Amino acid sequence: MSFKPDESDVVILDGGLATHLEALGCDLRDELWSARLLLEDPSVIRRAHLDYFAAGADVATTASYQASFPAFVRRGRVWDEARALIQLSVELAIEARDEAGGGMIAASVGPYGAYLANGAEYTGDYDLDEDALVEWHRPRWEVLAESGADLLACETIPSYAEARAIARLLRETPNVNAWVSFSCPDGDHVGDGTKLADCAALFAGNPQVVAVGVNCTSPGDVKSLMGHISGSPIVVYPNSGEGWDAENRRWTGIADPLEFGAAAREWRAAGAAFIGGCCRTTPEHIRRIKAELG
């Protein structure tokens, strides 16, 4: 399957990995989030990937969103152990892909804010500048670039500086393909207040970049945000529509997979080439997208 769909094609992504892991009985109340299971129960990650493939996903996104070297070192693991755990995230997705009989693997490159575990992936409120962000990302980037994944999913990026850092890492690894998706609090801007159009322009026309878009964003803002992306295919995988109460660490609101599937049809009509779900979306959401988009 090509990562550059023509006008008649759409690639269906998976949904919220952590959301489904919790539905499978996992306790993810931890700063490592789903990456905690790389340490404690890797087999359940493989099962979650299989469930998404069974629901109709073409892509499995790995459990490496918060699986950074600094995060594992902070947990007491040495550098080589951290490297093996990051590689394991890809191996589990490959095993699920092979068992499912086909599909693609996107190695998740979560933002620096995910490591901070304080909500900064939605605000871009960082204590590192662009140069330091390049150095922070590089060790995991190098592992995932050689991991056997089909591409890197640079996701939930909330700041212009981090987008520039990713653009630099792409130039360092010319054989790597990636999509780049931003977290956006409204229909115009990324988390740090930069216009999405300015962030997306960093990647326009780059042959390494298979798509630019948004994730971990309200579905109601997706069509507006899509209008600010040009020069690249578009990837969208918003949250379910529920809201995150950071103070009380809980989700609020109700989301309907049927409505999400109908919205996916509208996103496709507006030009999205890669469509899936992020936080609080489930295999049922992906099943509805598959039903709507065929």
Salt bridges, closest charged atoms under 4 A:
ASP27 OD1 - ARG29 NE 2.96
ASP30 OD1 - ARG75 NH2 2.81
GLU31 OE2 - ARG74 NE 3.06
GLU40 OE1 - ARG36 NE 3.11
ASP51 OD2 - HIS20 NE2 2.72
ASP51 OD2 - ARG47 NE 3.98
GLU95 OE1 - ARG46 NH1 2.88
ASP98 OD1 - ARG97 NE 2.68
GLU130 OE1 - ARG164 NE 2.72
GLU130 OE2 - ARG168 NH1 2.88
ASP131 OD1 - ARG168 NH1 2.70
GLU135 OE2 - ARG138 NH1 2.54
GLU162 OE2 - HIS137 NE2 2.70
GLU172 OE2 - ARG138 NH2 2.57
ASP186 OD2 - HIS189 ND1 3.20
ASP188 OD1 - HIS228 NE2 2.87
GLU242 OE2 - ARG280 NH2 3.44
ASP245 OD2 - ARG250 NE 3.88
GLU284 OE1 - ARG287 NH1 2.78
GLU292 OE1 - ARG265 NH1 2.20
